[in-house]
C-alpha cells in the first residue's frame, strides 16, 4: 500500500520494538503474529523507514468496526507517490597514494629544517 522497497517498521514505544526489518530473516518470526501480540492498540504510532527511497512514514493505528465486509484495513490520508530507488550521485574524487579520503599532496615550497 505504501510503495516501500525495503521498509523497517518499529513501534514508537520508546523501546525500539522492530516489527519489520529490511534485513532478510531478522523479523521473519513476526509474519504470523497479530498486531495485538505486540501491544499495538487503537492510537499506537508506527514509524516506517525506507532507506532505499529516503522517506519515512508515521502511521497512526486506529481501530474501526465500520469496515466493509472482507476488508481488513483501510489507509486514510495521503499515500506517497511511488519514487524509485535512490540514484547514486556522481562524485569526483582525487585519489592519491592509494587513498580515497580526499587528501591532496603537499604543495608547500618553503624550506623545512
MIDOSE-1310 file (N, C-alpha, C; in nm, 2 decimals, decimal comma, always signed):
residues 113
xxxx	+0,08/-0,12/+0,00/+0,00/+0,00/+0,00/+0,08/+0,13/+0,00; +0,20/+0,12/+0,06/+0,28/+0,24/+0,08/+0,40/+0,25/-0,02; +0,41/+0,15/-0,11/+0,51/+0,15/-0,22/+0,66/+0,16/-0,16; +0,68/+0,09/-0,05/+0,81/+0,08/+0,01/+0,88/-0,04/-0,05
xxxx	+1,02/-0,02/-0,07/+1,10/-0,12/-0,13/+1,16/-0,21/-0,02; +1,22/-0,14/+0,08/+1,29/-0,22/+0,19/+1,26/-0,15/+0,32; +1,14/-0,17/+0,37/+1,10/-0,10/+0,49/+1,15/-0,16/+0,62; +1,17/-0,07/+0,72/+1,20/-0,10/+0,86/+1,08/-0,04/+0,93
xxxx	+1,01/-0,12/+1,01/+0,89/-0,07/+1,08/+0,91/-0,09/+1,23; +0,90/+0,01/+1,31/+0,91/-0,01/+1,45/+0,80/+0,07/+1,52; +0,77/+0,02/+1,64/+0,67/+0,08/+1,73/+0,73/+0,20/+1,80; +0,66/+0,31/+1,79/+0,71/+0,43/+1,87/+0,67/+0,41/+2,01
xxxx	+0,74/+0,32/+2,08/+0,71/+0,29/+2,22/+0,82/+0,32/+2,31; +0,93/+0,39/+2,26/+1,04/+0,42/+2,34/+1,14/+0,30/+2,36; +1,10/+0,18/+2,32/+1,18/+0,06/+2,33/+1,25/+0,03/+2,20; +1,20/+0,08/+2,09/+1,26/+0,05/+1,96/+1,22/-0,09/+1,91
xxxx	+1,10/-0,14/+1,95/+1,05/-0,27/+1,90/+1,03/-0,27/+1,75; +1,11/-0,36/+1,69/+1,10/-0,37/+1,54/+1,00/-0,48/+1,50; +0,91/-0,44/+1,41/+0,81/-0,53/+1,36/+0,85/-0,59/+1,23; +0,91/-0,51/+1,14/+0,95/-0,55/+1,01/+1,09/-0,49/+0,99
xxxx	+1,18/-0,58/+0,94/+1,32/-0,53/+0,92/+1,35/-0,55/+0,77; +1,43/-0,46/+0,71/+1,47/-0,48/+0,57/+1,58/-0,58/+0,56; +1,64/-0,62/+0,68/+1,74/-0,73/+0,68/+1,67/-0,86/+0,67; +1,70/-0,94/+0,57/+1,64/-1,07/+0,54/+1,64/-1,16/+0,66
xxxx	+1,53/-1,22/+0,70/+1,52/-1,31/+0,81/+1,52/-1,26/+0,95; +1,55/-1,13/+0,97/+1,56/-1,07/+1,10/+1,43/-1,07/+1,18; +1,32/-1,05/+1,11/+1,19/-1,04/+1,18/+1,09/-1,14/+1,12; +1,14/-1,24/+1,06/+1,05/-1,34/+0,99/+0,95/-1,41/+1,09
xxxx	+0,99/-1,42/+1,22/+0,91/-1,48/+1,32/+0,78/-1,40/+1,35; +0,79/-1,27/+1,31/+0,67/-1,18/+1,33/+0,56/-1,20/+1,23; +0,59/-1,26/+1,11/+0,50/-1,26/+1,00/+0,36/-1,32/+1,03; +0,35/-1,41/+1,12/+0,22/-1,47/+1,15/+0,15/-1,42/+1,28
xxxx	+0,22/-1,32/+1,34/+0,17/-1,27/+1,47/+0,07/-1,16/+1,44; -0,02/-1,13/+1,53/-0,12/-1,03/+1,52/-0,06/-0,90/+1,58; -0,11/-0,78/+1,54/-0,06/-0,66/+1,60/-0,08/-0,65/+1,75; -0,19/-0,71/+1,79/-0,22/-0,71/+1,94/-0,11/-0,79/+2,02
xxxx	-0,05/-0,88/+1,95/+0,06/-0,96/+2,02/+0,18/-0,87/+2,06; +0,19/-0,75/+1,99/+0,30/-0,66/+2,02/+0,25/-0,54/+2,11; +0,12/-0,55/+2,15/+0,07/-0,44/+2,23/+0,02/-0,32/+2,15; +0,00/-0,35/+2,02/-0,05/-0,24/+1,93/-0,20/-0,23/+1,94
xxxx	-0,25/-0,12/+1,98/-0,39/-0,09/+2,00/-0,43/+0,03/+1,93; -0,55/+0,07/+1,95/-0,60/+0,20/+1,89/-0,52/+0,31/+1,95; -0,46/+0,39/+1,86/-0,38/+0,51/+1,90/-0,23/+0,48/+1,89; -0,19/+0,36/+1,87/-0,05/+0,33/+1,86/+0,01/+0,39/+1,74
xxxx	+0,13/+0,44/+1,75/+0,20/+0,50/+1,63/+0,32/+0,41/+1,59; +0,33/+0,39/+1,46/+0,44/+0,31/+1,40/+0,52/+0,40/+1,31; +0,65/+0,38/+1,30/+0,74/+0,45/+1,22/+0,79/+0,36/+1,11; +0,77/+0,39/+0,99/+0,82/+0,31/+0,88/+0,92/+0,39/+0,80
xxxx	+1,05/+0,33/+0,79/+1,15/+0,40/+0,72/+1,19/+0,31/+0,60; +1,21/+0,38/+0,48/+1,26/+0,31/+0,36/+1,39/+0,39/+0,32; +1,50/+0,33/+0,36/+1,63/+0,40/+0,34/+1,66/+0,40/+0,19; +1,62/+0,30/+0,11/+1,65/+0,30/-0,03/+1,58/+0,41/-0,10
xxxx	+1,46/+0,46/-0,05/+1,39/+0,56/-0,12/+1,40/+0,69/-0,04; +1,46/+0,69/+0,08/+1,49/+0,81/+0,16/+1,36/+0,87/+0,20; +1,27/+0,79/+0,26/+1,15/+0,86/+0,32/+1,10/+0,78/+0,44; +1,03/+0,85/+0,53/+0,98/+0,79/+0,65/+0,83/+0,82/+0,66
xxxx	+0,75/+0,72/+0,70/+0,61/+0,74/+0,73/+0,58/+0,72/+0,87; +0,49/+0,81/+0,93/+0,44/+0,78/+1,06/+0,30/+0,73/+1,04; +0,27/+0,62/+1,10/+0,14/+0,55/+1,08/+0,07/+0,56/+1,22; -0,05/+0,61/+1,22/-0,14/+0,61/+1,34/-0,24/+0,50/+1,32
xxxx	-0,24/+0,40/+1,41/-0,33/+0,29/+1,41/-0,46/+0,33/+1,48; -0,57/+0,32/+1,40/-0,70/+0,35/+1,46/-0,79/+0,23/+1,44; -0,85/+0,18/+1,55/-0,94/+0,07/+1,54/-1,08/+0,12/+1,49; -1,14/+0,03/+1,40/-1,27/+0,07/+1,35/-1,35/-0,06/+1,33
xxxx	-1,48/-0,05/+1,37/-1,57/-0,17/+1,35/-1,65/-0,15/+1,22; -1,63/-0,03/+1,15/-1,72/+0,01/+1,04/-1,66/-0,03/+0,90; -1,56/-0,12/+0,89/-1,51/-0,15/+0,76/-1,60/-0,24/+0,68; -1,60/-0,24/+0,55/-1,68/-0,32/+0,47/-1,64/-0,47/+0,49
xxxx	-1,73/-0,55/+0,45/-1,71/-0,70/+0,46/-1,58/-0,74/+0,39; -1,50/-0,83/+0,45/-1,38/-0,88/+0,39/-1,27/-0,77/+0,38; -1,29/-0,65/+0,43/-1,18/-0,55/+0,43/-1,11/-0,56/+0,57; -0,98/-0,58/+0,56/-0,91/-0,60/+0,69/-0,85/-0,47/+0,74
xxxx	-0,82/-0,37/+0,65/-0,77/-0,25/+0,69/-0,79/-0,14/+0,58; -0,78/-0,02/+0,62/-0,80/+0,09/+0,53/-0,69/+0,20/+0,55; -0,64/+0,25/+0,44/-0,54/+0,35/+0,45/-0,61/+0,49/+0,43; -0,60/+0,57/+0,53/-0,67/+0,70/+0,52/-0,56/+0,81/+0,53
xxxx	-0,56/+0,90/+0,43/-0,46/+1,01/+0,43/-0,39/+1,01/+0,30; -0,29/+1,08/+0,28/-0,22/+1,09/+0,16/-0,11/+0,98/+0,15; -0,13/+0,90/+0,05/-0,03/+0,79/+0,02/+0,08/+0,86/-0,06; +0,21/+0,82/-0,03/+0,32/+0,87/-0,11/+0,32/+0,83/-0,25
xxxx	+0,37/+0,92/-0,34/+0,39/+0,88/-0,48/+0,50/+0,78/-0,49; +0,49/+0,69/-0,58/+0,60/+0,59/-0,59/+0,72/+0,66/-0,65; +0,83/+0,65/-0,58/+0,95/+0,72/-0,62/+1,07/+0,62/-0,65; +1,11/+0,56/-0,72/+1,20/+0,45/-0,73/+1,32/+0,46/-0,63
xxxx	+1,41/+0,37/-0,64/+1,53/+0,37/-0,55/+1,61/+0,49/-0,57; +1,69/+0,53/-0,47/+1,78/+0,64/-0,48/+1,88/+0,62/-0,60; +1,90/+0,73/-0,67/+2,00/+0,72/-0,78/+2,13/+0,77/-0,72; +2,24/+0,70/-0,74/+2,37/+0,74/-0,69/+2,41/+0,87/-0,76
xxxx	+2,46/+0,96/-0,68/+2,50/+1,09/-0,74/+2,65/+1,07/-0,78; +2,68/+1,12/-0,90/+2,82/+1,11/-0,95/+2,91/+1,20/-0,85; +3,02/+1,14/-0,82/+3,11/+1,21/-0,73/+3,25/+1,22/-0,80; +3,32/+1,33/-0,78/+3,45/+1,34/-0,84/+3,55/+1,33/-0,72
xxxx	+3,64/+1,24/-0,72/+3,74/+1,23/-0,61/+3,88/+1,23/-0,67; +3,97/+1,29/-0,60/+4,11/+1,28/-0,63/+4,17/+1,17/-0,55; +4,23/+1,07/-0,61/+4,29/+0,96/-0,53/+4,44/+0,97/-0,54; +4,50/+0,98/-0,43/+4,65/+0,99/-0,43/+4,70/+0,89/-0,33
xxxx	+4,81/+0,83/-0,36/+4,87/+0,73/-0,27/+4,78/+0,61/-0,23; +4,69/+0,58/-0,32/+4,60/+0,47/-0,29/+4,49/+0,50/-0,19; +4,47/+0,62/-0,16/+4,37/+0,66/-0,06/+4,26/+0,74/-0,12; +4,14/+0,71/-0,08/+4,03/+0,79/-0,14/+3,97/+0,88/-0,04
xxxx	+4,05/+0,92/+0,06/+4,00/+1,01/+0,17/+4,00/+1,16/+0,14; +4,03/+1,19/+0,01/+4,03/+1,33/-0,03/+4,15/+1,41/+0,00; +4,25/+1,34/+0,06/+4,38/+1,41/+0,10/+4,45/+1,45/-0,03; +4,51/+1,57/-0,03/+4,58/+1,61/-0,15/+4,73/+1,61/-0,12
xxxx	+4,82/+1,60/-0,22/+4,96/+1,60/-0,20/+5,00/+1,74/-0,15; +5,11/+1,75/-0,07/+5,16/+1,88/-0,02/+5,20/+1,96/-0,14; +5,18/+2,09/-0,13/+5,22/+2,19/-0,23/+5,31/+2,29/-0,17; +5,36/+2,27/-0,05/+5,45/+2,38/+0,01/+5,58/+2,38/-0,06
xxxx	+5,64/+2,50/-0,07/+5,77/+2,51/-0,13/+5,87/+2,57/-0,04; +5,84/+2,60/+0,08/+5,93/+2,66/+0,18/+6,03/+2,56/+0,23; +6,14/+2,61/+0,28/+6,25/+2,53/+0,33/+6,21/+2,48/+0,47; +6,22/+2,35/+0,49/+6,19/+2,29/+0,62/+6,32/+2,25/+0,69
x	+6,33/+2,28/+0,82/+6,45/+2,25/+0,89/+6,42/+2,17/+1,01
